[in-house]
Amino acid sequence: MFLINFSFVKTALILAISIFLINLWLSSKGYLFTEESIAAVARKHAAQFKEKVDAPTVEAAYKRIHAELVKKYPGHILPKKDLQWMFVNAGGWMGSMCMLHASLTEYVLFFGVALDTSGHSGRYWANISDTLLTGEFNQWKEGELKMNSFHAGDTVFHAWGEATSVNFKAGTWMVEYGRGFIPSTLGFALADTFFSTLDFVNLYYILRIYTKALLLEAKFFLTIGVDSIAEYL
């Protein structure tokens, strides 16, 4: 019994120290993006939509946003050949995403739905902001008796540790930015794959793109390191 208790205490201590160190790292490190910088790009393109909003116009807007981010953050945004729309099933809702950037502490992606869908937002070790290009997003926050509605040009902020009920109207498309310990978000994002859809092909797509994004970041920083050494020598 003593050994079991000691093992539990040891595990809990290691976990607590790990969480403390990760939080310390997250609060002290620099970041490539800001919520406002990503939201500003999205709002600029949301304002260009006329009354008619269809799939071709949304796709064209996403292409322009991608091109702008590639120019603004060279070496950090996945190239056009690596962009892929993938289904996401989580918390009861179903949407589609296209990842542009991902590291251990940040991500940028396109997200949207072609059909009405609702469910649980998830509770993350990260701050997440979504700026709508089109459509309508409804959010019911934990502990409140009312919902908040968001439309094109609005930014929805989902704070670290927060949980909400979410409702996406058909034709809602947005640009999403996440900042925090990103690997921790994968549990919620992928849980339905193992316990509901069993769509392991889609799981492969998601993990493959995330790996490509991580390798792109690693390549960028390795290049900087080699150049710095070369300049020093």
N, C-alpha and C positions, 0 to 999 in steps of 0.2 A: 504494500500500500504506500509506503514511504517513497519507493522508487517511482511509482506511478505519479504521485503528487509532485515529486521533484521534477519528473519529466514534463509534466504539464506546466509547472512554474517556469522551467527553462524555455519551453516553447513560447509561452506567453511573453516572457522577457525579450526573447529574440524578436518576436513579432512587434512588440511595442517599440523596441530600439529601431527596427527597420522602418516603421511608420514615421517615427520622429525624424530619422535621417532623411527620408524621402521628402517629408514636409519641409525640412530645413533647406534641402536642395531646391525644391520648387519655389520657395519664397526668396531665395537669394540669387538664382540664375537669371541670365538675360533671355529674352524671348525675341523671336524673329517677327512675329505679327502682334497686332493689338486688335481687340474687339472692334474698335472704331475704324481702323484702317480697312478691315475686311467689310464691315458694314457699309462704309462710304462707297466702296467699289460696287457693292450690290445695289445700293440705293440709286446710284447714278444710272445703272442699267434698268432698274425697275421703273424709273421715271420715263424711259423711252418707249414703254409699251403704250399702245393706243387702246381703243375699246376692244378691238379684236385680239384675243389671246388664244393661240393654238400651238400645237406641238412644234411646228417649224419655227415660229417666232421665239419660243422659249429656247429651243436648241441653238438658234442664232445668237441669242443673248448670252447663253452659257459659253459659246465659242469666243465671244468678245471678252467676257470676263476672264476666261482662261488665258487668252492672249495678253491681256493687261497684267495679270498676275505673273506670268512668265517674264514679262519685261521688267516688272517692278521687283521681283525676287528671283533673279537669275540663279540657276543651279539648285533651286529648292522646290520647284513645281514640276510634277511629272509631265513628260512630253506628250504630245497629242497621241502618239502611237500606243502609249500605255494607259490611256483613259478608257474606262470600261464602266458601264452602268450595271449595277448588281442589286438584286433584291436584298432587303433587310427585313427579317421578321423578329420583332421583339416586343414584349409587353402586351401582346394581343394585336398590335397594329402591323401593317405591312407597307413598306415604301421602297424606294429605289435610290441608290446613292452612287456617286461618281467621285472617287477620291483624287484630290489634287496634290495634297501634301500630308505627310505623316512622319512624326518622330516619336520619341518616348514622352514628350511633354506638350506637343501641339499637333493639331490636324486642321486641314481645310478641305471641305468637300461640298459637292452639289447634292441636294436631297429634294425629293418630291414624291407626290402621289398622283396617279391618274384616276384613282377611285377613292371614295370616302373611306376613311379608316380611323379607328380610335383605340386607345389603350392606355397603358401605364408608361410614364416617361422614362422610368429608370431612376436610380439614385447613384450618382457618380462621384468619383474622386477627381472631379474636374468641373470647370466652369464652361458652359456651352451657350453660344449665342447664334441665333438664326435670323437672317434678314430675308424677308419675303420679297420675291420678284413678282409673284402673282398669287391669286387665290385667297384663302382664308384659313387661319389657324386659331383654334380655340383652346384655352388653357384653364384648367380648374386646379388651383393650388391647394395643397394640403392644409386643412384647418380653416378654409374659407367656405362661404356659402354662395359664392357667385363665381362666374367665369369671366375671363378676359378674352376679347376677340382682337386678332391682329390681321392686318391686310398688307397689300403691296407697299413696300417702303418701310414697314415697321420692323423693328428688331425685337425678338423675344429672347430674354435672358433666363437661363436655367442655372441657378447657383449651385456650387459645390454642396453635395449632401441633400439637395432639395428633391422632392418627389411631387409630381403633378399628374393629373389626368389630361390626356391630350387628344385632340380631335382635328384631323386634317380633312379639309374639303377637297373634293376632286379638282385637279388642276392647280394644286398648291405646289409651287416650286420655290426653293430658297437656297441661300448660300450659308453654310454652317462653319463655325470656327470653335474649336475646343482647345482648352488649355488646362493642363493638370497632369496626373499620372495616367497617361492614355492606355497602357496595357490593362489597367484596372477596369476600363469600360468594356473590354471585350467579353467579359463574363455575361453581362446582360445582352449585349449585341448578338451573341452567338448561342445563348441558352436554348432558344426555340429550335435551333438546328438539331440539337441532340434530343430534345424532349417533345418536339411537335412535328416539324416539317421533314426532318431527316434528309434535308437537301444538302448532302455533303459535296456535291458539285459546286454549289454556290459558296459553301465554306471554303473550298479550295480557291475559288476566285478571290474572295476577300483576303485570305491569308497571303495569297500570291501578290496581290496589289500592295498590301501593307508591307510585305517584305521588300518589294521593289522600291517603295518610298523610303524605307529605312536605309536601304543600300545607297539610294541617291544622296541622302543626308550624309552617310558615312563617306561617300566618295568626295563630297564637297569639302568636308572638314579635313580629310586626308590630303586633298589637293592643297588646301591652305597650309597645312603643316609642312608638306614637302617644299612648297614655295618659300615659306619662312626660313626653313633650314638652308635652302639654296641661297637666299639673300644673306643669311648670316655667314655662310662659308665664303 
